[in-house]
Amino acid sequence: MTIDTAPLVKALLWAGLEDYCALWQAVWEIGALVPALSEEARLDQTRLLVQTLFDQGAIELVSVQWATIEPTDPAMAHQLLAQPDAWAPQGEYDRELCFITTEAGEQRYTALA
């Protein structure tokens, strides 16, 4: 199945503009746009897009626990994104890996609109 990733990128950038987007929410966003993908394919596609957007400087990864938001070490981003737990919903008070759209990402979003 060939997937047009432009709408997926746009959805992820928008999610990171609205608020801090947990990785599990990003998977949900992709699933809503491409429901024919299996759960595993959805996760793989989302992981690839998030990693690419991070590498391009369109998003930043942050660690969120309740009201505490901490930047992640950019050098650790690929390792963090490779952890299966990072993509699973966490408890209400547990730390979760999220992303936020950067200024460069916002410009890219605007160009896609």
C-alpha positions as CSV (number, residue, x, y, z in Angstrom):
1,M,0.0,0.0,0.0
2,T,1.4,3.4,-1.0
3,I,0.7,6.1,1.4
4,D,0.7,9.9,0.7
5,T,2.5,11.1,3.8
6,A,1.8,14.8,3.3
7,P,-1.6,14.7,5.1
8,L,0.0,12.6,7.8
9,V,2.8,15.1,8.3
10,K,0.3,17.9,8.4
11,A,-1.8,16.1,11.0
12,L,1.2,15.5,13.2
13,L,2.5,19.0,12.9
14,W,-1.0,20.3,13.8
15,A,-1.2,18.0,16.8
16,G,2.1,19.5,18.1
17,L,0.9,23.0,17.5
18,E,-2.3,22.4,19.5
19,D,-0.5,21.1,22.6
20,Y,2.1,18.6,23.6
21,C,1.2,15.5,21.7
22,A,1.9,12.2,23.3
23,L,3.4,9.6,21.0
24,W,0.4,7.3,21.5
25,Q,-1.8,10.1,20.4
26,A,0.3,10.5,17.3
27,V,-0.3,6.8,16.4
28,W,-4.1,7.5,16.9
29,E,-3.9,10.5,14.6
30,I,-2.3,8.4,11.9
31,G,-4.8,5.6,12.4
32,A,-7.7,8.0,12.0
33,L,-6.3,9.1,8.6
34,V,-5.2,5.6,7.4
35,P,-7.6,3.1,9.1
36,A,-6.6,0.3,6.7
37,L,-3.2,0.1,8.2
38,S,-2.6,-2.7,10.7
39,E,-1.8,-1.7,14.3
40,E,1.9,-2.6,13.7
41,A,2.0,-0.7,10.4
42,R,0.4,2.3,12.0
43,L,3.1,2.3,14.7
44,D,5.9,1.8,12.2
45,Q,4.6,4.7,10.0
46,T,4.1,7.0,12.9
47,R,7.6,6.2,14.4
48,L,9.2,6.9,11.0
49,L,7.3,10.2,10.5
50,V,8.0,11.4,14.1
51,Q,11.7,10.5,13.7
52,T,11.9,12.3,10.4
53,L,10.2,15.4,11.7
54,F,12.5,15.4,14.6
55,D,15.6,15.0,12.4
56,Q,14.4,17.9,10.2
57,G,13.9,20.2,13.2
58,A,10.1,20.4,12.8
59,I,9.4,19.0,16.2
60,E,11.1,18.7,19.6
61,L,10.7,15.8,22.0
62,V,9.8,16.6,25.6
63,S,9.0,14.5,28.7
64,V,5.7,15.4,30.3
65,Q,4.6,14.4,33.8
66,W,1.5,16.1,35.0
67,A,2.4,19.8,34.8
68,T,6.1,19.3,34.6
69,I,7.6,19.5,31.1
70,E,11.2,18.8,30.5
71,P,13.2,18.9,27.3
72,T,14.8,15.6,26.2
73,D,18.4,15.3,25.2
74,P,18.4,15.5,21.4
75,A,21.3,13.0,21.3
76,M,19.0,10.4,23.0
77,A,16.0,11.0,20.7
78,H,16.5,8.0,18.5
79,Q,16.9,5.7,21.5
80,L,13.8,7.2,23.2
81,L,11.7,6.7,20.0
82,A,12.8,3.1,19.7
83,Q,11.4,2.2,23.2
84,P,8.1,0.4,22.9
85,D,6.8,1.9,26.2
86,A,7.2,5.4,24.7
87,W,4.4,4.6,22.3
88,A,1.9,3.2,24.9
89,P,-0.6,5.3,26.9
90,Q,0.7,6.0,30.4
91,G,-1.2,6.6,33.6
92,E,-2.6,10.0,34.4
93,Y,0.4,10.9,36.6
94,D,3.1,8.9,34.8
95,R,5.8,10.5,32.6
96,E,5.2,10.2,28.8
97,L,7.2,11.2,25.8
98,C,5.6,13.9,23.7
99,F,6.4,16.3,20.9
100,I,5.8,19.9,20.2
101,T,6.0,21.6,16.8
102,T,8.8,24.1,16.4
103,E,8.7,27.4,14.6
104,A,10.3,25.6,11.5
105,G,7.5,22.9,11.8
106,E,4.9,25.6,12.0
107,Q,6.2,27.1,8.8
108,R,6.1,23.7,7.2
109,Y,2.6,23.2,8.4
110,T,1.5,26.5,6.9
111,A,3.1,25.6,3.6
112,L,1.2,22.3,3.6
113,A,-2.2,24.0,4.3
